[in-house]
Amino acid sequence: MSETIYAFLLRLFPSQFRETYGEEALQLFRDRARDETGLSSRARLWFDLLADLVISVPREYFYAEPELIAASGQHFGGTPSFYFLGDSAPRPGALLLGAVLSLVAALTFSSLLSQGGVHKPRNASARQLRQSAPPAHAARQVAGNKDSLAAGTNKTLSSASFEQGDSDDSMPAPINEAGASVAAPVGRGNLDAAERQLVVDAAITNLKQHYVYPDRAQKIAETLLAHKKRGEYDAIADGDTFAHQLTKQMRDVSHDMHLELVYSRDPLPPQPTEEQTPEKLARYREAMKQINCAFEKVETLPHNIGYLKLNFFPDRSECEQTVTAAMVSLNNADALIIDLRDNRGGMPNMVALLASYLFDHPEYFYNPRENTTQESWTHSPVPGNKLADKPVYVLTSSRTISGAEQFCYNLKMLKRATLIGETTGGAAHAGVWHRIDDHFGMGIPETKPINPYAASDWADTGVEPDVKVSVPDALEAAVKLAQTKLQKK
C-alpha cells in the first residue's frame, strides 16, 4: 500500500524525470521501507520523502536547466540524487505549487498514520539484521533447543533471527553473553574487494561444514565460485545489495528459503559460546520470578470459561511449577481460552508442556527448528488433568510468532483448538546463526525435522485463524463461541 502511494506521488514529476529515475526512486523507497520499521522510523521515512517532493518538484518544473537534467543521471557514491540545485530564488509559481504539495502530503501522511496497520515483512530475520545490530548476549544455537530472546528493550538477533524470537519486548531466556564489537559501522557503498572475498569464502566454508544437505552445499559452493570468477560481484559496493545477491543465488540452487546471508550496517557482536554459568541462570530465574514466568493473567470467566494469557513460553526447568499451578486452577473449567495475541515465542519444552494438558495421549508436535526426537511428543496424559476433552480457543495476532506459532500450528493441524484473531507473524526459520565478520553473517538450516502434515508450516505465511476477527475483538468472539458450544451440550 505504501509503495503504491509513493508511486502515485512520483507522478507529480515531469515524465522525463520519471523515465530516468522512477524505478530507482521506487527501489530506494522499497529498501528504506524494508529497513525502517516502527512508527517513528516510518514517520521519518515519509517526512524525508515528502520533503524531497516539496523541494524537487517545483524546481524541476520551473527552472531546472536542460544540461543540469542531463547531468543529474550521475550517481554519487552509488546513490542517485533527487535534488536539483538552482542558483536563483524560487519563482512565485513554484512556491504556490510547493504549498499545494505540502497540503496534499500532510493529508496523505495523516491518512497513513491513521490506518494503524502492522508492517509484516516477508522475512523476519533479514528485517532484524537491517534494523539494528544483535545484542551482545545473542547465542549460536538451534531455536528448537534454546531460544535467544533479549531482556528489556534490546533487539534480538543472532541465532534468534532464525529461531523463536523477534521482539523489542521479548521475555528473557537463559542465553549466553559476549562482549559487543567496537568496530566502526560499514556504510552503504563501502564494501571492498577484500571483504567480498572474505564473505564468499566464509559462506562456502560454513555451508560445507554445517548445512544439513551436503550435496546442495557443494552445488551452492560451485555456483558462488562461478559467479565470482565471472566478476559478477566486482561492481557491488553496497553490503545489503551483496547479501541479497548471494542469498538469491544460494536459494536458486537449494530452493531453501531458510538459507540466508544477511548484512548489518551496525557492528555485530562476536560469536558467543554456549556455556551457561550459574550467574546467568540465576539472573534468568529472577527475571522469570518478576514476571510470573510470563503468565499475565489466569482466571475463570462467566459460564465457567477458563482464561489464560501467556506472553512468552519460558524455559520449563525454571517455570514448570508456575504452569502447573495455572493449569490446576483452570482444571474444572468447561472450556479454555489461551490468549497468545502478545506471545513472542520461547522455549519448545514449554510449548510441549502446555500442550500436554490438552490431550489424553502423547501427540507429535512438529517443530521446524529441531530434529525429530523422543522429546517431539507431548507429555500426555497429565495426572489429574481434566482439560483434555474440553473445547479450546486460541487467540492470535500478527505479533504471535515463532514458538507461539508452533503451538497454534500443531493444534490446528490436530483439530484440537479453534484459532481466533489475525494471521500469525510467520517466523519459522530453522537456521543457526554463523557470524562472518563485523557486518555479515548467515543462517544455515542444520536440522531435518519431520512434518507429518500436508499443509506447509508457518514460515513467512503465518498460521491462518479459523475465525478472522480484529485483535481487540478476539476475546469477545471466543467467549461467544465457547458459550454457544457449551449451551449445545
C-alpha positions in Angstrom: 0.0 0.0 0.0 2.8 2.5 0.9 4.7 1.7 -2.3 1.6 2.3 -4.3 1.1 5.7 -2.7 4.7 6.7 -3.3 4.5 5.6 -6.9 1.4 7.8 -7.3 3.3 10.7 -5.8 6.1 10.3 -8.3 3.6 11.2 -11.0 3.9 14.7 -9.8 7.3 14.9 -11.5 7.7 15.5 -15.3 7.6 12.4 -17.5 11.3 12.8 -18.4 12.2 12.7 -14.7 10.1 9.6 -14.1 11.5 7.8 -17.1 15.1 8.5 -15.9 14.7 8.0 -12.1 11.3 6.4 -11.5 12.5 2.8 -11.0 15.5 3.9 -8.9 13.3 6.0 -6.7 10.9 3.2 -6.1 13.8 0.8 -5.3 15.2 3.3 -2.7 11.7 3.5 -1.2 11.5 -0.3 -1.0 14.9 -0.5 0.7 14.0 2.1 3.3 10.5 0.7 3.8 12.0 -2.7 4.5 14.8 -1.4 6.7 12.9 1.3 8.7 10.0 -0.4 10.6 8.2 1.0 13.6 6.1 4.2 13.9 9.0 6.6 14.4 11.1 5.2 11.6 8.1 5.2 9.2 7.3 8.8 10.2 10.9 9.8 9.4 10.8 7.9 6.1 7.6 9.7 4.9 8.9 13.1 6.2 12.1 12.7 4.2 10.2 11.6 1.1 7.6 14.3 1.2 10.2 17.0 1.9 12.0 15.8 -1.2 8.9 16.1 -3.2 8.2 19.6 -2.0 11.7 20.7 -2.8 12.3 18.9 -6.1 9.0 19.1 -8.0 8.8 22.9 -8.2 12.5 23.2 -9.2 12.2 20.5 -11.9 9.1 22.2 -13.4 10.1 25.8 -13.3 13.8 26.3 -13.6 15.8 23.1 -14.0 18.2 23.7 -16.9 18.4 21.0 -19.6 22.1 20.5 -19.0 21.5 20.0 -15.3 18.8 17.4 -16.0 21.2 15.6 -18.3 24.0 15.7 -15.8 21.7 14.5 -13.0 21.9 11.0 -14.3 25.2 10.6 -12.5 25.3 8.6 -9.3 27.2 9.9 -6.3 28.6 7.2 -4.1 26.3 4.7 -5.7 23.1 6.6 -4.8 21.1 8.7 -7.2 20.5 12.3 -6.2 16.9 13.6 -6.2 17.7 17.3 -5.6 18.0 19.7 -8.4 20.2 22.7 -7.5 19.5 26.2 -8.7 21.2 29.5 -8.1 18.2 31.7 -8.0 15.2 32.1 -5.7 12.1 30.0 -6.4 9.6 31.7 -8.6 6.1 32.5 -7.1 4.5 29.7 -9.2 7.0 27.2 -7.7 6.2 28.4 -4.2 2.4 28.1 -4.8 2.9 24.6 -6.2 5.1 23.7 -3.2 2.3 24.9 -0.8 -0.3 22.8 -2.6 2.0 19.7 -2.5 2.7 20.3 1.2 -1.0 20.3 1.9 -1.5 17.1 -0.1 1.5 15.5 1.6 0.2 16.3 5.1 -3.2 14.8 4.3 -1.6 11.7 2.8 0.7 11.3 5.7 -2.1 11.7 8.3 -4.1 9.1 6.4 -1.2 6.6 6.5 -0.8 7.1 10.3 -4.5 6.6 10.9 -4.5 3.2 9.3 -2.9 1.6 12.3 -1.7 -1.3 10.2 1.2 -3.6 11.2 4.1 -3.9 8.8 4.7 -7.5 8.1 8.0 -8.1 6.3 8.4 -11.2 4.2 11.5 -12.3 6.1 11.8 -11.7 9.8 15.4 -12.5 10.2 16.6 -10.1 7.5 14.4 -7.4 8.9 16.1 -7.7 12.3 19.6 -7.6 11.0 18.9 -4.5 8.9 17.1 -2.8 11.8 19.9 -3.0 14.3 22.9 -4.9 15.4 22.2 -8.0 17.5 22.5 -7.7 21.3 25.8 -8.7 22.9 24.1 -11.7 24.6 22.7 -13.4 21.4 23.7 -17.1 21.2 24.6 -19.5 18.4 22.1 -22.3 18.8 19.3 -24.1 17.1 16.0 -22.4 18.0 14.3 -25.7 18.7 16.7 -26.4 21.5 17.3 -23.0 23.1 15.6 -19.7 22.3 17.6 -16.5 22.3 15.3 -13.7 23.5 16.6 -10.3 24.7 15.7 -8.9 28.1 14.3 -5.5 28.5 14.2 -3.4 25.3 17.2 -4.9 23.5 16.6 -6.2 20.0 17.0 -9.9 19.4 19.2 -11.2 16.6 22.0 -13.7 16.4 20.5 -17.2 16.2 17.2 -15.9 17.4 16.9 -14.2 14.0 16.4 -17.6 12.5 14.7 -19.1 15.6 12.0 -18.2 18.0 12.3 -14.5 19.0 11.6 -11.3 17.2 10.5 -8.6 19.5 11.7 -5.5 21.2 9.9 -6.6 24.4 10.6 -10.3 24.4 10.9 -12.1 27.7 14.4 -13.1 28.9 15.8 -16.6 28.3 18.8 -18.4 29.7 21.2 -17.5 26.9 24.9 -16.7 26.5 26.6 -13.4 26.6 29.6 -11.9 24.7 31.3 -8.6 24.6 30.0 -6.1 22.0 32.1 -5.4 18.9 33.6 -2.0 18.8 34.3 -1.9 15.0 33.1 1.1 13.1 29.9 0.7 11.1 30.2 0.0 7.4 28.1 2.4 5.4 26.4 1.9 2.1 28.9 1.9 -0.8 31.8 1.0 1.5 32.2 -2.7 0.5 35.6 -3.5 -0.9 37.0 -6.5 -2.8 38.7 -7.9 0.2 35.5 -8.1 2.2 33.6 -9.6 -0.7 36.2 -12.3 -1.0 36.0 -12.9 2.8 32.2 -13.2 2.7 32.1 -15.6 -0.2 34.8 -17.8 1.2 33.3 -17.9 4.6 29.8 -18.6 3.2 31.1 -21.6 1.3 33.1 -22.9 4.3 30.0 -22.6 6.6 27.8 -24.3 4.1 30.1 -27.3 3.7 30.6 -27.7 7.4 27.1 -27.1 8.7 24.3 -27.3 6.0 22.0 -30.2 6.6 22.2 -31.2 2.9 25.9 -31.7 1.9 25.2 -32.3 -1.8 23.3 -29.0 -2.0 26.2 -27.2 -0.1 28.6 -28.4 -2.8 26.4 -27.2 -5.6 26.0 -23.8 -4.0 29.7 -23.5 -3.4 30.4 -24.2 -7.1 27.7 -21.7 -8.1 29.1 -18.9 -5.9 32.6 -19.5 -7.2 31.4 -19.4 -10.8 29.6 -16.1 -10.2 32.7 -14.7 -8.5 35.0 -15.9 -11.3 32.9 -14.1 -13.9 33.3 -10.9 -11.9 29.6 -10.5 -11.1 30.4 -9.2 -7.6 33.1 -6.7 -8.6 30.8 -3.8 -9.0 28.8 -4.3 -5.8 29.8 -1.8 -3.2 26.7 -1.9 -1.0 26.6 -4.6 1.7 22.9 -5.0 1.7 22.8 -5.5 -2.1 25.7 -8.0 -1.9 23.9 -10.0 0.8 20.7 -10.1 -1.2 22.6 -11.2 -4.3 24.3 -14.1 -2.5 21.1 -15.1 -0.8 19.2 -15.2 -4.1 21.9 -17.3 -5.7 22.1 -19.8 -2.8 18.3 -20.2 -2.8 18.2 -20.6 -6.6 20.3 -23.7 -6.2 18.9 -25.1 -2.9 15.3 -24.0 -3.1 15.6 -23.5 0.6 14.0 -20.2 1.8 15.6 -20.7 5.3 19.1 -20.3 3.9 20.1 -16.7 4.1 23.1 -14.4 4.1 22.5 -11.1 5.9 24.1 -7.7 6.3 24.0 -5.3 9.3 25.1 -1.7 9.0 25.9 -1.7 12.7 28.7 -3.9 14.1 27.7 -7.5 15.0 28.9 -8.9 18.4 31.4 -11.8 18.4 30.0 -15.3 18.0 29.0 -16.2 21.6 29.8 -19.5 23.3 27.2 -22.0 24.5 28.5 -22.1 28.1 25.9 -21.4 30.8 27.1 -20.1 34.1 25.3 -20.2 37.5 25.2 -16.4 37.4 23.4 -16.3 34.1 20.9 -18.9 35.2 20.3 -17.0 38.5 19.6 -13.8 36.6 17.1 -15.7 34.3 15.4 -17.3 37.3 15.0 -13.9 39.0 13.6 -12.4 35.8 11.1 -15.2 35.4 10.0 -14.7 39.1 9.5 -11.0 38.5 7.1 -11.6 35.6 5.4 -14.7 36.9 7.0 -16.7 34.0 5.1 -14.6 31.5 1.7 -15.7 32.7 0.0 -12.3 32.6 -3.5 -13.5 33.7 -5.2 -16.7 34.8 -8.8 -16.5 35.7 -12.3 -18.1 35.3 -14.7 -16.1 33.2 -18.5 -16.2 33.5 -20.1 -19.5 32.3 -17.1 -21.3 33.8 -14.8 -20.5 30.9 -11.1 -20.6 31.8 -8.8 -17.8 30.5 -5.0 -17.9 30.3 -2.9 -15.1 28.9 0.7 -16.1 28.2 3.1 -13.6 26.6 6.1 -15.9 26.3 7.0 -19.6 26.6 9.6 -19.7 29.3 12.1 -22.5 30.0 10.4 -25.5 31.6 13.2 -26.1 34.0 12.5 -22.8 35.7 8.8 -22.4 35.2 7.2 -25.8 35.4 5.7 -25.1 38.8 4.1 -22.0 37.5 2.4 -23.6 34.6 1.3 -26.5 36.8 -0.3 -24.1 39.2 -2.0 -22.2 36.4 -3.5 -25.3 34.8 -4.6 -26.7 38.1 -6.5 -23.5 38.8 -8.3 -23.9 35.5 -8.8 -27.7 35.8 -12.5 -27.6 36.4 -13.3 -25.1 33.5 -15.8 -26.2 30.9 -13.9 -24.5 28.1 -10.5 -22.9 27.8 -9.3 -19.8 26.1 -5.5 -19.4 25.7 -4.5 -15.8 24.8 -1.4 -15.7 22.6 -2.0 -12.3 21.0 1.1 -10.9 22.6 3.2 -14.0 22.7 6.6 -13.7 21.0 7.7 -17.3 21.1 10.0 -19.1 23.5 11.2 -22.5 24.5 9.9 -25.6 22.8 9.9 -27.6 26.0 7.3 -25.2 27.5 5.3 -25.4 24.3 5.1 -29.2 24.6 4.4 -29.0 28.3 1.4 -26.6 27.9 0.1 -28.6 25.0 0.3 -31.8 27.2 -2.7 -30.6 29.2 -4.9 -30.6 26.0 -4.6 -34.3 25.2 -5.2 -37.6 26.9 -2.4 -39.4 25.0 1.0 -38.3 23.6 0.8 -36.2 20.4 3.6 -35.4 18.0 4.3 -31.7 18.0 6.1 -30.7 14.8 8.9 -28.1 15.3 10.9 -26.9 12.2 13.8 -25.8 14.4 14.9 -29.2 15.8 15.4 -32.8 14.7 12.6 -35.2 15.5 13.4 -37.0 18.8 11.5 -38.5 21.7 11.0 -35.0 23.0 9.0 -34.1 20.0 5.8 -35.6 21.6 3.6 -34.0 24.3 3.8 -35.5 27.8 0.2 -36.5 27.8 -1.7 -37.6 29.8 -1.0 -35.3 32.7 -2.1 -37.0 36.0 -5.3 -35.5 37.4 -5.9 -33.3 34.3 -9.5 -32.7 33.3 -8.9 -30.4 30.3 -8.0 -33.0 27.6 -11.6 -33.1 26.3 -12.7 -29.5 26.9 -13.2 -27.0 24.0 -10.1 -24.9 23.4 -9.9 -21.5 21.8 -6.5 -19.8 21.0 -6.3 -16.0 20.4 -3.8 -14.9 17.8 -2.4 -11.7 16.2 0.3 -10.7 13.8 2.5 -10.4 16.9 2.1 -14.0 17.6 5.3 -15.6 16.3 7.7 -18.5 16.4 7.2 -20.8 19.4 3.6 -19.5 19.8 3.1 -20.3 16.1 4.3 -23.8 16.7 1.7 -24.2 19.4 -1.0 -22.8 17.1 0.0 -24.7 14.0 0.0 -28.1 15.7 -3.3 -27.6 17.5 -4.9 -26.5 14.2 -3.5 -29.5 12.3 -4.6 -31.8 15.1 -8.1 -30.1 15.1 -7.7 -29.7 18.8 -8.4 -25.9 19.0 -10.2 -23.1 17.3 -7.9 -20.2 16.4 -9.5 -16.8 16.6 -8.0 -13.4 15.6 -5.4 -12.5 13.0 -2.9 -14.5 10.9 0.3 -15.0 12.9 3.6 -13.4 12.1 5.3 -16.2 10.1 8.6 -16.7 12.0 9.6 -20.3 11.4 13.2 -20.1 10.3 15.2 -23.1 11.1 18.7 -21.8 10.7 21.6 -21.5 13.1 23.4 -18.1 13.1 27.0 -18.0 11.9 28.9 -14.7 12.2 31.3 -14.0 9.3 32.7 -10.6 10.3 31.6 -7.3 11.9 28.8 -6.8 9.3 28.0 -10.1 7.7 26.5 -13.4 8.9 24.3 -16.2 7.7 21.6 -18.5 8.8 22.0 -22.2 7.9 19.5 -24.9 8.5 21.2 -27.7 10.4 18.2 -29.8 11.3 15.9 -32.1 9.4 12.5 -32.3 11.2 9.6 -34.4 10.0 6.4 -32.6 9.2 3.6 -35.2 9.0 1.1 -32.7 7.7 0.3 -31.9 4.1 0.0 -28.2 4.9 3.3 -26.4 4.9 4.5 -24.8 8.1 4.1 -21.2 9.1 7.4 -19.8 7.6 6.7 -16.4 6.1 3.0 -17.0 5.7 1.9 -17.4 9.3 -0.9 -19.6 10.7 -4.4 -18.6 9.5 -7.0 -18.4 12.2 -10.2 -20.4 11.9 -12.2 -17.3 12.8 -10.8 -14.0 11.5 -11.6 -11.0 13.7 -9.8 -7.9 14.7 -7.3 -8.4 17.6 -9.3 -6.3 20.1 -12.4 -8.4 19.4 -10.9 -11.8 19.6 -11.6 -12.5 23.2 -15.2 -11.5 23.0 -15.6 -13.7 19.9 -14.0 -16.6 21.7 -16.3 -16.2 24.7 -19.4 -16.2 22.5 -18.2 -19.3 20.6 -17.5 -21.1 23.9 -20.9 -20.1 25.3 -22.7 -21.4 22.2 -20.7 -24.7 22.3 -21.5 -25.2 26.0 -25.2 -24.5 25.6 -25.4 -27.2 23.0 -24.2 -29.9 25.4 
